[in-house]
Structures are given as C-alpha cells and as structure tokens.
Amino acid sequence: MKSQTLDSLILLIFPIALLAVTFYKAEFSRLCIGQESEPTRDGRDFLTQSRMIRASACIFIILHHLVQTVTSYGYVYKGPITLLNYMGYLFTALFFFFSGFGLIVSFYSKPDYLDHFFSRRILSVLIPFWVANLAGIVIEVVKGLGTPSSYLKELVGLTLINGNGWFIIEIVLLYCAFYLFFRFLKNKDLALTLMLLTVLFIIVASFLRGHDLDSGDSRWFRGEWWYNSTIAFAFGMLYGRFKDSWDSFFEKSYKIVTALCGVAFLLVFSQSIYTNNHRGYYHELSFHGQRDALLTLLIQTITCLLFSLLVLLINRRLTIGNKPLKFISSMSLEIFLIHGFFVSMIFGGKNYPDPIFFLAVLISSFILAYLLSLADSYLLDKAKELLTKLQNNDKRKKMLVTVLLAAVLFLAVIALFSGRRFILAKSEYEDELVTLRNADVGDEVRFGHFDTDTLLPGAERLTWIVIDRKGNSLRLLSKYGIAGSFYNQKHEEISWRDSDLYALLNSEDSTQAFSRYEVRILSEDPGTKETISLLTVDDAKELFATDKDRELEITSAALANGTNENQKSKYNEWDMKGYRTSWWWLKGSDTPSVYAPIVTEDGEILEDKKVVNKPSGAIRPVIWVTLPSDN
C-alpha cells in the first residue's frame, strides 16, 4: 500500500516537471496572440507562441494516454494525476484551435498563401503521418503481427495502426475543404460559413456513427475522440476572422473576462468529469444511451471552448518560450504520432512500475520522434522540389493543387463509405479468413456487406454469430435482423421451398451481399442444400437457452424499410435503451400451410399463429462457409 502511494506521488513529478519546462523563462507582457507588430524581446510572435503552447499540449497528451493506461481509464485511482485521464480532449482542442486560427490569419496576411498550401499545410502533416505509420509497421513485423494487406492499409492510413493518427485524417480533410472553399468562392465570409458547417457536419456525423464495437481496428470517424474537441477548430477560425473585435473587447474587460472564464471552466470541467463517468459516449450499450452521449458531448464542447479561451486570455499577459520547448515544438507532430506505439505495442501490458513505464515511454518517444523528424524534413524538402518542377506556371500550379486536394476529398469519401467494400474487398476477405479460422462456436465474425445504417451511404459489414463448426465448415447466424418481409405475398397454403421468402434468400440480390472472394467460400447447407436460409424451430430451441436470448435487435435500415418494431418486450424497455426489436421468421416445413413459425418480440416460439402474408417480419439469415485449405 505504501509502495502504491509512493508511486502515485512520484507520478506527480511528470506533470510538475512539464509545467516547470512550460513556464521556464515565461514573461509577463501585453502580447496578443496574432499581434505581429509588437513582438516580445526575443521575437516570440504569435506563431512562436502557438508552437510553444502546442509543444506543451503534446506532452500533456502523452501523459494523458499514460494515465489512461495505468488507471484503466480512471477506474483505478492513482492520486491527483488521475485527473489527467479526463483532460486529453482539452489539449487536443488547442491543436484544433491554433490550426483553425492559423489558417485564417495566414490567408488574410499572406496574399500568396494558397499558392503554396499543398506543400506547406497538406504535405507537412501527411509525410510525418506516413513515416510514423511505416515505423509502426516495422514494429509489427518485428513482433510477428499483421499481414501484407494490413500493412498496406496501415501505411496509407485506411486503417490506423494506432489511434492517434485520427487527428491527421481529420485535419487534412479540413485543410482540403478550406482550400477549395477559399480558392473558388469570392465571398470569403461565405467560405468561412461553409467551413463552420463542415466542422458541424463532422461532429454530428461522427456522433451518429458511434463506436465500432465489432472490430478491434481504429476506424475512421468511429469514437468520440474524432469529434469532442473539433469545435475548437471553428472557434479558432472565428477568432482569427474577427480578431480585432475580440482583442478590443478583451483589453477593455480583461480581468473580469479572465476571472469569469476561469471560474466557468472549473465548474464546467468538474461537471464534464461527472458526466463522463456517469453517462459517457458509449450509447450503443448504455441506458438512455444516445441522450447520455449527447449530453456528454454538449458539456465537453463548452469545456473545450472555455479552455481554449482561457489559454488565449492567459497568453495575452504571459508569453512562454525557451530552448526545451522550442526543441519539442520542432518534432511535436512526430511525438504525437508515435508515442502510442510505446504506450501499447512495446511497453504496454508489461509489469513495470508506473514511474518506470512513464519514463520509458517518454524517453523512447523523444528519441524516435527526433530521428523521424530528420527523415520527415528531408522527405518534405524533396517533395517540395518535385512540386516546384511540376509547377511551371501559376495556372498549372493552381490546377495541380486543386486536382490533388479534390482527389483527397473524393478518395476519403470513397474509403469511408461504399467504395471501401470494393477497393478493399480482397484484403477484407483475407482478414475474414484469419478470423474464421480461429473462430469457435459463440464467437462473432464479420462477413459480407449489407445496408444496415440509414445515416451512411452504401453497405456496412455484416456481423454474424458462429452457431456450429464442423472442421473447416462454419454455420453463421446474423446477429441482427437486417431486413423485413412477408413469408409469402399471397395468403395461401405454401411450403417453405415454394415461399417467396425462400426465393428472396436464394436470389442473386441476396448473394450480392458478398464479394467475389467471399462467394467462393459460401457453401450449401449439408442437409438442405440451401445457400442462404433461416433457423428452424428446432434450431431456435436448441441455440438459445432462454426466451430473452431469442429477442432480436434490428438495424436502423431494416426499420426504415418497414420491418416491424416493438417498443418494449417482456424483458426489456427497448425504446428506453435505444434498441429496436422485432418478431422474426423461422423456416417452415415442406408441408403447405397458411401459417409460418416465428420468434415473438418476447423471444417465444410460435409455430402456427402468424399467417404467411403478414408483412414486416424480420429476416435473420443463416449461411454456411467452408474455408479453403491452408495450402
């Protein structure tokens, strides 16, 4: 116990040391961020100040991730440093704020700013991103992890080798949008408005996408870290656009505004901790889930804005800058990108004392980041030289940059939505094979694509439950009700094989849910010779221990397409949890009947109560796959 207390006290050395480095040689002044006409004695203008602040924020983000690891995201108390578990998004907000602010100020102060935008803004973050990804892949190869197809996806960023790369994906998309709006729209306030709407769209769309609970990969725009600090980008742009008015107001009421902002931040931040602990973002699993997630987002949004404003106000009177911070700022992006490798892949899971773990991650991150920064600088210079050769005149230059940035946005949309299915069909199939080979009865796997989410274009990956395995053959049951239909359109005595539902499941439309690679391993049911089918009554009795286990959640797309929805059941108040459930069809016999078997919303099996032409019953398909030999 004493050892744990001592470790907790020792951990405080890290944030205290960082604060000491941050404010070493700090000076009181009347410097205003963005005021270039009156630099301080050492020439620390607003660009230098933003770099210094981001350098400090970068190290605080590392400490945040380290604290998350040793405290199990706040569940294990490690003394006062546990507070950093709840502050990561605030330091990320500073990166967003200064990025948005820098774009606007640079655009209005540098007439040719957009002419060099691709090399100065886009490549300056993409090259470090790709180099960091390559370093992570080398670590995977050494540890015997991954596959050639996964390496390719990780290198370009389609799959993030560590979660910290999300910031680069998002900031590049925002940069591309900024360039296109401000290059082609004469009304710059309209361009700014469209940028603000773009930020809002990212926040709302990412919030609605939720988390990817079926995959261990870090996927684009899935998780609250993609959007809970993005609002600061919009704030930075607004401050940059109306800086003179903001500055005038701040100067007139500095003490009052700063005091109110500080008090408001402390109050809202304390509330954000409570909300995060008692409500949170995982609305896929929580009671009143989406409402709780929205409340958490609103409070954290206010906290982000207040924190950014408070740092801005403090920096108006207190400027920071010294050699250690300058050194960190020269490689802050590399540190941000690669420290996750040491937190999880290299030192994670080891039984090190917490202080040793902190020290090992920080030292290793600094060494590797410095080496990568040298490589990044070299590659960026070469890339700029190549662009210079290609850009023979202004017209060609503008056209080249426009095409490149438009292509980035287009490929991002394709990768995010339906095009991903076709572009990555083979690599996804290879990943599916690995999962299926190691799957046991009861495991969840992903196989095929189907429209399950009304908020997203295209088809999403299907989740299945392994319900039987015979050697290399696996029987899979859809986890969700993915569509709705009648058993047979006409009210007549009909057998299973003559029903419209049988024809639908075994039609070409249904098999289109699987790629050309996946179709190769689809196999017929050994007993019935059907490719896609339903559970029988006996299956439903044997596979589920209780009626409650048979209750079926349906997808939002199934609901939108008319599948029956039940607001509550005998066991659950589904509407309160944000779930949608339905009764679902079972496979009937070959004896013609006007009734077909179902599982009710309460999970009960009824064999002769539902007429065959009853519409909107949920479909829960069953398939067999036979894996190819390892040879």
Sequence and secondary structure as in RCSB ss.txt:
>XXXX:A:sequence
MKSQTLDSLILLIFPIALLAVTFYKAEFSRLCIGQESEPTRDGRDFLTQSRMIRASACIFIILHHLVQTVTSYGY
VYKGPITLLNYMGYLFTALFFFFSGFGLIVSFYSKPDYLDHFFSRRILSVLIPFWVANLAGIVIEVVKGLGTPSS
YLKELVGLTLINGNGWFIIEIVLLYCAFYLFFRFLKNKDLALTLMLLTVLFIIVASFLRGHDLDSGDSRWFRGEW
WYNSTIAFAFGMLYGRFKDSWDSFFEKSYKIVTALCGVAFLLVFSQSIYTNNHRGYYHELSFHGQRDALLTLLIQ
TITCLLFSLLVLLINRRLTIGNKPLKFISSMSLEIFLIHGFFVSMIFGGKNYPDPIFFLAVLISSFILAYLLSLA
DSYLLDKAKELLTKLQNNDKRKKMLVTVLLAAVLFLAVIALFSGRRFILAKSEYEDELVTLRNADVGDEVRFGHF
DTDTLLPGAERLTWIVIDRKGNSLRLLSKYGIAGSFYNQKHEEISWRDSDLYALLNSEDSTQAFSRYEVRILSED
PGTKETISLLTVDDAKELFATDKDRELEITSAALANGTNENQKSKYNEWDMKGYRTSWWWLKGSDTPSVYAPIVT
EDGEILEDKKVVNKPSGAIRPVIWVTLPSDN
>XXXX:A:secstr
 HHHHHHHHHHTHHHHHHHHHHHTT EE    TT  SS  TT   HHHHHHHHHHHHHHHHHHHHHHHHHTTTTT
S  SGGGGGGG HHHHHHHHHHHHHHHHHHHHHH TTGGGGHIIIIIHHHHHHHHHHHHHHHHHHHHHT   HHH
HHHHHHTSSBSSGGGHHHHHHHHHHHHHHHHHHH S HHHHHHHHHHHHHHHHHHHHHH   TT SSB TT SGG
GTSSTHHHHHHHHHHHTHHHHHHHHHHTHHHHHHHHHHHHHHHHHHHHHHHHHT S TTTSTTHHHHHHHHHHHH
HHHHHHHHHHHHHHHHHEE   HHHHHHHTTHHHHHHHHHIIIIIISTTS   HHHHHHHHHHHHHHHHHHHHHH
HHHHHHHHHHHHHHH  SHHHHHHHHHHHHHHHHHHHHHHHSTHHHHHTHHHHHHHHHHHHHT  TT EEEEEEE
   TTSSS EEEEEEEEEEETTEEEEEESSB EEE S SSSS B GGGSHHHHHHTSHHHHTTS TTTGGGEE  
TTT  SEE  BHHHHHHH SSHHHH EEB HHHHHTT   BS  SS  HHHHT  EE EE B  SS BSEEEEE 
TTS EEEEEEETT   EEE  EEEEE     
